[in-house]
Amino acid sequence: MEILKNQVDKLNLELTLNIAAEDYAEQRKKKLAECKRKAEFKGFRKGMVPMSLVEKFYGEQCLVESVNDLVGEALYKYIHDNGINTLGEPLPSEQQPEQEWVAGNGFTFIFDLATPEKVDVSAAKEDTVSNYKINVTAEAKKEMAGNLKKYYEEKKEEKSDEDIDKEVTERLEFEYSQEAAARLNKDIRDMFIKKAAIELPEKYLKRWLFSLNKGKYTMEQIEKEFPSFVEDFRWQLIRDNFVEKYSIEVSEQDVKDAAMGFVTYQYAMYGLSNVPADLLEKAAENLLSNAEQVSRLREQVEETKVLDKLKSEITVKDKKISVEKFRELK
């Protein structure tokens, strides 16, 4: 087998695999023998079907499987052995020639790969972001107070104006603090995305997304959502850079704590704030039994740790702002 490497540009690589008949012959022979052992044809005992019939019915299938197995193994071995850093997965080239699946033929496979530039961005005290402190205005309190009074009247609960005012203030302060915290995280991400200025192979990434989500999204839909995806992708690369730079680790206990926090929040969303500990633990265990959910929680914990570390490395300045002005921020 011959593998040819062509660095198209600094972000795109092309690998051409030339497969000779002798490269796949032995594997194809083994697959045909396995088919012969299992084949059942009328008039022949199992395992006694003539190889000519096996070849006729299973020859092309065994050829395709043998060649594809060989290509997949050789491709990823070459990438690993040569230390090629890639984005996404290798994609069949748009210049891929048609194959004539005949035993004894040679085959050529061309793959496109994306080779990202190394991300090396640092945090410094010169990097400054605003931590917004949203003012709780009398107008906002008045609107919420009116809604709460109606709510308690319907429940036939007695609440003094002082109690309602206290609850309104606490609710608004919490709501605003959550919004401000989310905004701070977003501004930190945006700042480092701009600072790193990562160049990406966008044409390749669009093809990769289309291939990954085949049948789910059209290319038109991918084009529409691509700007948002690219920013998320850049942040992922930057986050990985900081995880390595700061030796950030996510322990199993971190994930368990995140699961408990998530289920507690879910119950609170339904107005249940005093859920027994055993029920919370049971719900968290159920969450942790799902590999996809564990992966999501682990990623969230890592994200939080990276952002918390960055907040200690950069300059975060408190800034008072009205809720109207805050909502106008882009």
C-alpha positions in Angstrom: 0.0 0.0 0.0 1.1 3.5 -0.8 0.0 6.6 1.2 0.7 10.0 -0.3 0.4 13.2 1.7 -0.5 16.6 0.1 -0.6 19.6 2.4 -3.1 21.7 0.4 -2.6 24.7 2.6 -1.9 25.4 6.3 -5.4 24.2 7.3 -6.2 21.5 4.8 -4.5 18.2 4.1 -5.1 15.5 1.5 -4.2 11.8 1.9 -4.3 9.4 -1.0 -4.3 5.7 -0.4 -3.3 3.4 -3.3 -4.4 -0.2 -2.5 -2.8 -3.0 -4.5 -4.5 -6.4 -5.0 -2.0 -8.1 -2.7 -2.8 -5.7 0.1 -6.4 -7.1 0.5 -6.1 -10.6 -1.1 -5.5 -12.6 2.2 -8.3 -10.8 4.1 -10.7 -11.3 1.2 -9.8 -15.0 1.1 -10.6 -15.3 4.9 -13.9 -13.6 4.5 -14.9 -15.9 1.6 -13.9 -19.0 3.7 -16.1 -17.7 6.5 -19.0 -17.3 4.0 -18.4 -20.8 2.7 -18.5 -22.2 6.3 -21.9 -20.5 7.0 -23.5 -20.6 3.5 -26.7 -22.7 3.0 -27.6 -23.4 -0.6 -30.3 -25.8 -1.7 -28.8 -29.1 -2.7 -25.6 -28.7 -0.6 -24.9 -29.5 3.0 -23.9 -26.5 5.2 -20.2 -25.8 4.7 -20.0 -27.9 1.5 -21.1 -25.2 -1.0 -18.6 -25.0 -3.9 -16.3 -21.9 -3.7 -17.4 -20.9 -7.2 -21.0 -20.4 -5.9 -19.7 -18.6 -2.8 -17.6 -16.4 -5.0 -20.5 -15.6 -7.2 -22.9 -14.6 -4.4 -20.5 -13.1 -1.9 -17.4 -12.2 -3.8 -18.1 -8.5 -4.2 -19.3 -8.1 -0.7 -16.2 -9.7 0.7 -14.0 -7.6 -1.6 -15.7 -4.3 -0.5 -15.5 -5.2 3.2 -11.9 -6.3 3.0 -10.8 -3.1 1.2 -12.8 -0.8 3.4 -11.4 -2.5 6.6 -7.9 -2.1 5.2 -8.5 1.6 4.3 -10.0 2.5 7.6 -7.2 0.8 9.6 -4.4 2.3 7.4 -5.9 5.8 7.4 -6.1 6.1 11.2 -2.8 4.4 11.8 -1.1 6.9 9.4 -2.7 9.8 11.2 -1.7 8.5 14.6 1.8 7.4 13.6 2.6 10.8 12.0 1.1 12.9 14.8 -1.4 14.6 12.6 -3.7 16.8 14.6 -7.1 16.9 12.9 -10.5 18.6 13.3 -13.6 16.4 12.8 -13.1 13.2 10.8 -11.5 12.4 7.5 -13.9 13.0 4.6 -13.9 11.3 1.2 -12.5 13.9 -1.3 -14.8 15.5 -3.8 -12.2 14.3 -6.3 -12.7 10.7 -5.2 -12.6 8.5 -8.4 -15.3 5.8 -9.0 -14.3 2.3 -8.0 -14.7 -0.8 -10.1 -15.2 -3.5 -7.5 -13.5 -6.4 -9.3 -11.1 -8.8 -7.4 -7.6 -8.2 -8.5 -8.1 -4.5 -9.2 -6.1 -1.8 -7.5 -8.1 0.9 -5.7 -7.4 4.6 -4.9 -9.0 6.5 -2.0 -8.6 10.2 -1.4 -9.5 11.8 1.9 -9.7 15.5 3.0 -8.5 16.3 6.5 -8.5 19.6 8.4 -5.3 20.5 10.2 -5.9 23.3 12.7 -3.3 25.8 13.7 -2.0 25.3 17.3 -4.0 27.4 19.8 -1.8 29.2 22.2 -3.6 32.1 24.0 -2.9 33.4 27.5 -4.8 35.3 30.1 -3.4 38.5 31.6 -4.4 41.3 33.9 -4.6 43.6 30.8 -7.6 41.6 29.7 -10.6 43.4 31.1 -14.3 42.7 31.2 -17.2 44.2 33.0 -19.2 42.5 35.7 -22.5 44.2 35.5 -24.5 45.1 38.6 -28.1 45.6 37.6 -30.0 48.2 39.6 -33.3 47.0 41.1 -35.6 49.9 40.2 -38.9 50.9 41.9 -40.7 50.4 38.6 -39.5 46.7 38.3 -40.4 46.1 41.9 -43.9 47.6 41.5 -44.7 45.3 38.6 -43.5 42.1 40.3 -45.2 43.1 43.6 -48.5 43.5 41.8 -48.2 40.0 40.3 -47.2 38.5 43.7 -50.2 40.1 45.5 -52.6 38.5 43.0 -50.8 35.2 43.4 -51.1 35.2 47.2 -54.7 36.4 47.0 -55.6 33.5 44.8 -53.9 31.1 47.3 -55.7 33.0 50.1 -52.4 33.7 51.9 -51.9 36.7 54.0 -48.7 38.7 53.1 -47.8 42.1 54.4 -46.5 44.8 52.0 -43.2 44.5 53.8 -43.0 40.8 53.2 -43.9 41.2 49.5 -41.4 44.0 49.1 -38.6 41.8 50.6 -39.5 38.8 48.4 -39.6 41.0 45.3 -36.2 42.5 46.0 -34.7 39.1 46.7 -36.2 37.6 43.5 -35.1 40.5 41.3 -31.6 40.6 42.8 -31.3 36.8 42.2 -32.7 37.1 38.6 -30.4 40.0 37.7 -27.4 38.3 39.3 -28.0 35.2 37.2 -28.3 37.2 34.0 -25.2 39.2 34.8 -23.2 36.1 35.6 -24.2 34.6 32.2 -23.3 37.8 30.5 -19.9 37.9 32.2 -19.1 34.3 31.0 -20.2 35.2 27.5 -18.0 38.4 27.5 -15.0 36.4 28.7 -15.6 33.8 25.9 -16.0 36.5 23.3 -12.9 38.3 24.4 -10.7 35.3 24.1 -12.2 34.2 20.8 -11.3 37.6 19.5 -7.8 37.6 21.1 -7.0 34.1 19.8 -8.2 34.9 16.3 -8.2 31.3 15.3 -8.5 30.6 11.6 -10.6 27.6 10.7 -11.1 25.6 7.5 -14.7 26.6 7.1 -15.4 24.9 3.8 -14.3 21.6 5.3 -16.2 22.1 8.5 -19.4 22.7 6.6 -19.0 19.5 4.7 -18.1 17.7 7.9 -21.3 19.0 9.6 -23.4 18.0 6.7 -21.9 14.5 6.7 -22.3 14.2 10.5 -25.9 15.2 10.4 -26.9 13.6 7.1 -30.6 13.5 6.8 -31.2 15.9 9.6 -30.1 19.2 8.1 -29.8 20.6 4.6 -26.7 22.4 3.5 -28.8 25.6 3.5 -29.6 25.1 7.2 -26.0 24.5 8.0 -25.0 27.6 6.2 -27.5 29.6 8.3 -26.4 28.2 11.6 -22.7 28.1 10.7 -21.5 31.4 12.2 -22.8 30.4 15.6 -21.3 26.9 15.3 -17.9 28.4 14.3 -17.8 30.6 17.4 -18.6 27.6 19.7 -16.0 25.6 17.9 -13.4 28.3 18.4 -14.2 28.6 22.1 -13.9 24.8 22.4 -10.4 24.9 21.1 -9.5 27.8 23.4 -11.0 26.1 26.4 -8.9 23.0 25.6 -5.9 25.3 25.5 -6.7 26.6 29.0 -7.5 23.1 30.4 -4.0 22.0 29.4 -2.3 25.3 30.4 -3.8 25.3 33.9 -3.9 21.5 34.3 -7.6 21.5 35.0 -9.1 18.2 35.9 -12.7 17.1 36.4 -13.1 14.4 39.2 -15.9 11.9 39.6 -17.0 13.8 42.7 -17.2 17.0 40.6 -19.6 15.2 38.2 -21.7 13.8 41.1 -21.9 17.3 42.7 -23.0 18.7 39.3 -25.7 16.0 39.0 -27.0 16.9 42.5 -27.0 20.6 41.7 -28.9 19.9 38.4 -31.7 17.8 40.0 -32.1 20.2 42.9 -32.5 23.0 40.3 -35.0 20.9 38.4 -37.2 20.4 41.5 -36.9 24.1 42.3 -38.3 24.9 38.9 -41.5 23.1 39.9 -41.6 25.0 43.1 -40.2 22.1 45.2 -37.5 23.5 47.4 -37.5 21.1 50.4 -37.1 17.8 48.6 -35.8 14.9 50.8 -32.1 14.2 50.4 -32.8 10.5 49.5 -35.0 11.5 46.6 -32.4 14.0 45.3 -29.7 11.3 45.5 -31.9 8.8 43.7 -32.6 11.3 40.9 -28.9 12.1 40.6 -28.1 8.4 40.4 -30.5 8.0 37.5 -28.9 11.0 35.8 -25.5 9.5 36.2 -26.5 6.2 34.7 -26.9 7.9 31.4 -23.5 8.2 29.6 -24.7 11.1 27.5 -25.8 13.0 30.5 -22.5 12.3 32.3 -20.6 13.6 29.3 -22.7 16.8 29.3 -22.2 17.3 33.1 -18.5 16.7 32.8 -18.3 19.3 30.0 -20.3 21.8 32.1 -18.0 21.3 35.1 -14.9 21.8 32.9 -16.4 25.0 31.4 -17.1 26.4 34.9 -13.6 25.6 36.1 -12.0 27.2 33.1 -14.1 30.4 33.4 -13.5 30.6 37.2 -9.8 30.3 36.6 -9.8 33.0 33.9 -11.7 35.3 36.2 -8.8 35.1 38.6 -6.2 35.8 35.9 -7.9 38.7 34.2 -9.3 42.0 35.4 -13.1 42.0 36.2 -14.5 45.4 36.9 -17.9 45.9 38.5 -20.1 48.2 36.5 -23.5 49.5 37.6 -26.2 49.5 34.9 -29.9 49.8 34.5 -31.9 46.7 33.4 -33.0 48.6 30.3 -29.4 49.3 29.3 -28.3 45.8 30.2 -31.0 44.2 28.0 -29.8 46.5 25.1 -26.2 45.0 25.2 -25.3 43.1 22.1 
